[in-house]
Amino acid sequence: MICFPGKSRWRPAKRIHKKELQNYLMQYESRCVTVTERIKNEGGRSPVTGRYLIYDGPSGIEGCLYYTAGGFVYPVFPEGALPDRLGLRNALSSLGPRLFCVMGTQRDVMNMEAVFSRPPVTCVSYYLMERQLPVAASHRPVDGAVRTRRAELSDAESIYPIQRLYELEEVLIDPAQFDPDVCMKQLRVSLKKQAVYIATTHAGIVAKAQTNARGFGWDQIGGVFTRESFRSRGIGKLVMRALLSETDREERRTSLFVKTHNAPALRMYRTLQYTTTDEFRITYYQNV
């Protein structure tokens, strides 16, 4: 363990902190796969100064905040406890005023809301769910013509319409902010780097599910969506089982967050052996 001399404080992570930072985050990986994926993909490179703020206490890292230039903030605090709130506020002030959203467990996000002292535009509540057991054999949906497969980069144009619907219905707070070029760009990145599965019928692609982040031992599931006219047929569960068959083979555990009011999704995930482990929250701000 790396010990830091002098007074405990928040400061940007540097190369010498990387292993210790990874070890700290691994304790909480199921709830911060978005962050551990970035650490994993950096390989031998050191974290960019200011991208990770760490709280270096007497026994090493005792808190972490991932922060991007675009204003995306992901706090990972031990058991929801925020060390040195004033020190973190001062450290963040040097990174500029841009702030788009804060994402993480409800405890961590609410702590950050107090740090920023800025009224949010809106807050969305979720349940964090985790799955560690292999899924049981599945039953086919009523429509026997449904097929599932892993998507390839060449499928991007075909997947785009359902990805667009997903973002408009599940992701964007203001649908007017939808950008087709950004949507397609991010979709292509997912097809290159993530496990994306689709369900098809005579009508084309009717459902999808994918990993959004792949950390060291955990994958974060996201982008799960079924076209409205094909819902309540078991197709969403079918495409999820296809995706989970891959994560099971690789012996990877999976987590996801689902809106608290989405009863059908909650029922589906529970039948896939997911259990609710925490409360999750995304707070959106006016991007200034």
C-alpha angles and dihedrals in degrees: 000000000000114000120201119219122223131021119352111252148149115264141150115281118247135194094275090058097053100095092043090048091051092049091050094051093045088067089064102026098130089065099039108037088136088066100039090052089060092050090048094049094050090075111183094347119107120242113268110259109260094020092094121032113196133192106222109202133174093283098038131269112009100169141014137200124190111206131178131201088244092063101260111145126190116180122195111188127170109264089338093296114138112209117213102355093188092050091052091049090053092047092051093049090068091058095063135258098277110124127165109158145343117217132185143076114343091248094053095044093049089051089054092048087060091049094054095042088199123128111249125225092228143333126221121203124213141169117241109224130190134194126195104158128082114259120249123245110289132231118228117245121253090263102073091190092075115112130185130203143155110272123234132208090259088064093065097103092048094047095046097084093056092041088054091052091048093053093046093048104034111019116032120075090198113033089202087072092065111126115193093200093052090045092054093044093052091045091055090049090052092050089053099044108021138056106256121182128188136193118216137191134168085289093061126243109003103165141018142186131179149161113267095190135012115204131173100290103352135065122204113222120214146138091066107163141150125195109255097243091054099049125116092036099098093253095123090053091047094055090044090054089051090053093045091051087066096046089047092053089051090046092236124151119225137213134182141171123231131187111265093233095050097101097169092053092047091052092049095050092048091055086053088058098258117147128199109248105166147351117267130198142188117197117195124206135190101269104239 
